[in-house]
Amino acid sequence: MRYLEDHHVGHVITSGKAEVTKEEIIDFARRWDPQPFHVDEEAARSSIYGGITACTAHIFAIVCRLDAEMETKLAGLAGLGFDEMRVHQPLRDGDTVYLTSECTDVRRSKSKPDRGILKIHTKLFNQRNELVFSLLATTMVASRPDDA
């Protein structure tokens, strides 16, 4: 487990990788964001994207999964919010993505010393190390227990 005390400003961790398939993009979008450029290959080809692209909700879901699958789990208590969420470029069929998460702020709770707040700048990159998506997450995290 990664507790509050295991973080400092500038601390960076990197996730494993995930490959994105056309079928996954279309299936997700059919259910949650059925825009033509997400679900219809012909319409997508004639769009500004020139092909099928993942919707933002799908990209965010991939970020959540990669974060949850990190080798060392965060002792998270609650997600408090996401700020500065940006899509920098389309996520496409065949892309292989990974995350970097950099701690930008650590604050122990004054009223509840068994926890604190982390701000983490998370970036999703494709196989060409191009920035695809980013956000600033605010998370409540447990402090290290006395017996750990």
Secondary structure, DSSP 8 states (H G I E B T S, - for coil): -B-GGG--TT-EEEEEEEE--HHHHHHHHHHH---HHHH-HHHHHTSTTSS-B--HHHHHHHHHHHHHT-SS-B-EEEEEEEEEEEE-S--BTT-EEEEEEEEEEEEE-SS-TTEEEEEEEEEEE-TT--EEEEEEEEEEEE---TT-
